[in-house]
Amino acid sequence: MSGSPSLLTSNAPLFIADHGALDFVNTVAQVEGQPRDFWQSGEDVQHWLTHAGLATLPDRLPFPVCELLQEARRLREVIRRLVMQKKAGEAVDVTALNRYLAEARSYQQLVTDPQGGLRLERIYGTQTPVQVLEPVAALAASLMSDPHFELVRECEHPECTLWFYDRTKAHRRRWCSMALCGNRAKVARFRQQQK
C-alpha cells in the first residue's frame, strides 16, 4: 500500500478486520505494491496468537518453533482460499480446515476471575503446532458457517488485499481501515477534484 501510514510499515500485527480469522489472513498485506508477510519466525506467530488472545503458550514449546511458522502459514492459506471461494460463490472444500479441527485437544475449565466471579474457559492443547492453531481454525469454521457471511468483505481499495467483517450498523463499510485505505481514497478523490 504505497503512501499508507506507518500502520503497515511497522512489524506490529494488524487487528482491523473485526474477526480473528480474518485478522489471521491479513498477516499478509500489500506494502508499497509488494506482498509482505508479517510472520518471519515462529516467534512472530506466537506473538500474534498472544496479542489476539487466542493462546496462552508455555515458555517452552514441545516442538521446534519454526514448525509453528510453517503450520500457521499453511492454515492462513487454507482460510484465505475458503473465504475467497465462498465469496466467489464457488464450491468450498473444507477438508483441510477440518483436519485442524480434528486434531484439536481442548477442554473446558471453570476459572475464577480477579473479582471472584466464575467463567467458563476453553483450554487448548499445545503439544503440536496444529493444536496451538486450533483456536484459529475454530474461528475460521465459525466464520465459514456464519449466516451473515455476506458481511465478510475485501477492502475496496484497488491496491489492498485485506479482508474485514462489516459490523457497522448500516453494513456499508468499504475499507479495511479509514486510517489506511479510507483516507487514501479521500485524498485521491480530493486530488481528482482539484484537477
Salt bridges, closest charged atoms under 4 A:
ASP18 OD2 - ARG173 NH1 2.86
ASP37 OD2 - ARG73 NE 2.96
ASP37 OD2 - ARG76 NH2 2.74
GLU71 OE1 - ARG74 NH1 2.77
GLU71 OE2 - ARG99 NH2 2.88
GLU77 OE2 - ARG76 NE 3.82
GLU77 OE1 - ARG80 NE 3.29
GLU103 OE2 - ARG99 NH1 3.50
GLU121 OE1 - ARG119 NH1 2.46
GLU150 OE2 - HIS148 ND1 3.79
GLU156 OE1 - ARG174 NE 2.79
GLU159 OE1 - ARG184 NH1 3.73
ASP166 OD2 - ARG153 NH1 2.41
